Amino acid sequence: MDFVCLPVHLIVELDGGQHLDALKYDAVRTSVLEGRGYRVLRFWNDDVLLRTDDVVAEIFRVLELVIKL
């Protein structure tokens, strides 16, 4: 896990090319984390580097949803 915000149970994963070989593992891991009450956001490294504003906007959008609940 790359980043976690414990107060709102949010995990942010940044996936590089190596995750193309681990899609099934990542899906199972995400399912387990969600089963423990976490919301998992996954972003490709390229998106973080090339579309940083969009990634940050999505994280804030989800945070706003979680905080309102």
N, C-alpha and C positions, 0 to 999 in steps of 0.2 A: 504494500500500500504506500502510495506516495505522499498523500496528505490526508489528515483526518481532523475533523472539527467535532470533538467529543460532545460539547453541549447540544448540538443539533443532530448528532449521529449522521454526519455527512462524510463520505470518503471520496476523494478525487484521485483517480488513477490516470497516469500519463503513460500511454502505450507506445513503444517503439516497434520497429520491424520485427523484433524477436517474438512479439505477441501474435504474429500471423501464424506461427507454429504452435501457439498455445491457446487458440480460441476456445476450445472445449474446456480446458483447465480454467481459463478466465471466467467462462460462463458458470461453471460449478462454484468457483470461489465467490463470484458475485452473488449467486443464489444463497450460499451459506451466510455471507455477510448480511444480505437483506433479511434472511431468516432470523438474524440476531438484532434486527431493528435498524440497520443502517441503510441509507440511501447511497448508492454507488454511481458516481459519474465517471465515465471513461472518455478520454480524449486522446487522439493520436498526437504524437509529438509534432508532426507537421502542422496540425491545426493550432497547437499552442504557439508555435513559432511564426506561422504565416497568418493566422487569424486570431491573434491574441485577444482582440476586443470582443470577438464573438464568443470565445471560450469564457472570458471573464463575465460577459453578460449572461451567459447560461448559468454559471455558478451563482451569480447574484439572483437570477430568476428563481432558481431552486431554493436558495436560502430564504427568499421572501415567502415562498410557498410554505416552507417548513416552519418558519417563525410564526406565520399566521395561524397555523394549525393548533 
